[in-house]
C-alpha cells in the first residue's frame, strides 16, 4: 500500500459532509440544506456508527434530506473503539479518494468524526470541525479524547460559543477559529412547527395535557457500569412513584443491550408510569421535548435542545461540555446518585424557562458555508 497517497487535485468547492449518529445527522442537516440551496456540489457519507432505522434511518425522512450517497458497511460488526474507528476510517478514505472533495466537514465528538477527520487530514484535504472547542475536562470520556484530537488537526474550527472559542485558543490549536453559533438552533427552528403539525406522539402515549419528564441515558460511563445503571433505574422509580411524574424513556440500543446483559430488564419494566419506548424520530422527539415538564439526560445534544426550547434539564453526569446551559440557568449537573438527582429535579421543576439561548441565532449553517466557500471572509 502507498502510504503517501493524497488527493492531488481536489474539486473546487466540492464538499463532503460526514455523519454517523443521530445527533450528527440532526446537527449537519442545516449545513446540508444550505449547500443544496446554494447549488454547491456536495455529498454525504454515513459511516454506520448508528445503524438502526429507529436511531437514524428515519432522521433523513423527518429532516427532509436525501439519503446519503455513501454508507460504510460492516461497522456494526465491530466491538472496540479502535476497531470501529479503523473500519470507518478505511471506508471514508476510499470514498474521498474517489470523490476528491475540496472540503470535509465533521461535527462533534463521536468516533465517526475522528475517523473522518483523520482520513481528510492524511489525504491533505481541507477539514472543518463543526461544534469545535467543547471541553468537559473528563478524560474518562471517549468523546473528550475525540474532540481534542479533531480540533488539533482541523483547518477550520467552527466554535458554537465564545466559551468554546476560548477553549480552543487555550489548547493552542493551529486552525482558524470561527464563532458560528450551534447548528442545533438552526435545526430546532427549521423543524419545530413541522413537529407540532405532524407528530401525534402525545396522543399515542396518552399524554396530551399531562405533566411528564423525558429521560435518556446511553453514555458509556453510565450504562456500561452495572452499579450506575442500577442507580438510573432507582431514579426512574423514585421520579415516577415518589415525585409522581410520568416518564417517557426512548431506550437506546446500547442501554437495552446492557439491561439484558446485567439482568436488569425486569426491574425497569416493572416501574409504573414509565413509558419505555423504542427510539423515535426527530419530529416526535421535538414534540415530546417541547411539551415536557423537565428533562433528565446524559446527552449533550439534549442539554442544548432543552435549553433552546425552554425546558429545565437535569444532567445525569458529573460534568458537562455545555457549561453555557448551566450558566444561563437552564441545566443542573446532578450526577447519578438517586438522592442528589431528586433534589436537583425538585429545584429544576420550579424554573420558568425564560433564560437566554446561548447557542446563537439560527444562522450557524450560513456562517459555516460562507467560510468554507470563501464567501464570507
Residue, then its C-alpha position, 0 to 999 in steps of 0.5 A: x500500500x502507498x502510504x503517501x497517497x493524497x488527493x492531488x487535485x481536489x474539486x473546487x468547492x466540492x464538499x463532503x459532509x460526514x455523519x454517523x449518529x443521530x445527533x450528527x445527522x440532526x446537527x449537519x442537516x442545516x449545513x446540508x440544506x444550505x449547500x443544496x440551496x446554494x447549488x454547491x456540489x456536495x455529498x454525504x457519507x454515513x459511516x454506520x456508527x448508528x445503524x438502526x432505522x429507529x436511531x437514524x434511518x428515519x432522521x433523513x425522512x423527518x429532516x427532509x434530506x436525501x439519503x446519503x450517497x455513501x454508507x460504510x458497511x460492516x461497522x456494526x460488526x465491530x466491538x472496540x473503539x479502535x476497531x470501529x474507528x479503523x473500519x470507518x476510517x478505511x471506508x471514508x478514505x476510499x470514498x474521498x479518494x474517489x470523490x476528491x472533495x475540496x472540503x470535509x466537514x465533521x461535527x462533534x465528538x463521536x468516533x465517526x468524526x475522528x475517523x473522518x477527520x483523520x482520513x481528510x487530514x492524511x489525504x491533505x484535504x481541507x477539514x472543518x470541525x463543526x461544534x469545535x472547542x467543547x471541553x468537559x475536562x473528563x478524560x474518562x470520556x471517549x468523546x473528550x479524547x475525540x474532540x481534542x484530537x479533531x480540533x488539533x488537526x482541523x483547518x477550520x474550527x467552527x466554535x458554537x460559543x465564545x466559551x468554546x472559542x476560548x477553549x480552543x485558543x487555550x489548547x493552542x490549536x493551529x486552525x482558524x477559529x470561527x464563532x458560528x453559533x450551534x447548528x442545533x438552533x438552526x435545526x430546532x427552528x427549521x423543524x419545530x412547527x413541522x413537529x407540532x403539525x405532524x407528530x401525534x406522539x402525545x396522543x399515542x402515549x396518552x399524554x396530551x395535557x399531562x405533566x411528564x419528564x423525558x429521560x435518556x441515558x446511553x453514555x458509556x460511563x453510565x450504562x456500561x457500569x452495572x452499579x450506575x445503571x442500577x442507580x438510573x433505574x432507582x431514579x426512574x422509580x423514585x421520579x415516577x412513584x415518589x415525585x409522581x411524574x410520568x416518564x417517557x424513556x426512548x431506550x437506546x440500543x446500547x442501554x437495552x443491550x446492557x439491561x439484558x446483559x446485567x439482568x436488569x430488564x425486569x426491574x425497569x419494566x416493572x416501574x409504573x408510569x414509565x413509558x419505555x419506548x423504542x427510539x423515535x424520530x426527530x419530529x416526535x422527539x421535538x414534540x415530546x421535548x417541547x411539551x415536557x415538564x423537565x428533562x433528565x439526560x446524559x446527552x449533550x445534544x439534549x442539554x442544548x435542545x432543552x435549553x433552546x426550547x425552554x425546558x429545565x434539564x437535569x444532567x445525569x453526569x458529573x460534568x458537562x461540555x455545555x457549561x453555557x446551559x448551566x450558566x444561563x440557568x437552564x441545566x443542573x449537573x446532578x450526577x447519578x446518585x438517586x438522592x442528589x438527582x431528586x433534589x436537583x429535579x425538585x429545584x429544576x421543576x420550579x424554573x420558568x424557562x425564560x433564560x437566554x439561548x446561548x447557542x446563537x441565532x439560527x444562522x450557524x449553517x450560513x456562517x459555516x458555508x460562507x467560510x468554507x466557500x470563501x464567501x464570507x471572509 
